[in-house]
Amino acid sequence: MSLVRLNIKGISYSQTQNGAYALILSEEDGDRKLPIVIGAFEAQSIAIALENEIRPPRPLTHDLFKAFADRFGIVVKQVIIHKLVDGVFYSSIIAECGEDEEILDARTSDAIALALRFNAPIFTYKDILNQAGIHLQTTPVNQNDSDEQDGAIARLMDQEPQESPKGESFTKHTLKELKELLSKAITQEDYEAAARLRDELSKRNK
């Protein structure tokens, strides 16, 4: 079976269900996307690894694993999403320590969080992408696109879309206030709020 390399395109924040997130992976040489439902902690950990300006005051679990691995010369070489059963993705971490190579079973969200920290490539098999890959925009350009994306993610979760709170709006805050709120959110380890604040700052800086 041939492997397809995947890139991380983004995370959908609580669009269809409280406490649910969708990690969007994209095939490197194609236009299909692979949405994977993950938990809040893993979503925050992946978001932090993607954003250099967000520095947690204490190491998260995946950061601790990276520090531990570095200390003992363990390197994550690649992650492979190798199985899909009843909507659940299964992954393996291929790691090296000296001349020894080990294959470790891992939850896909944990495996991807670690791959980011080791700059390791992420792969899946072509038949998994054929089975679960969809054409999905990661940055909706209008409300119709947004509704279509929500519906696709909801179908992935095998349930109908339902209303969920969007969180506090930061559109009325000044740039100075946004930066202060971002610093406070990071200190309090509220990384979902930090991500929304970062997005608002990015829009203002365009």
Disulfide bonds with the S-S distance in Angstrom:
none
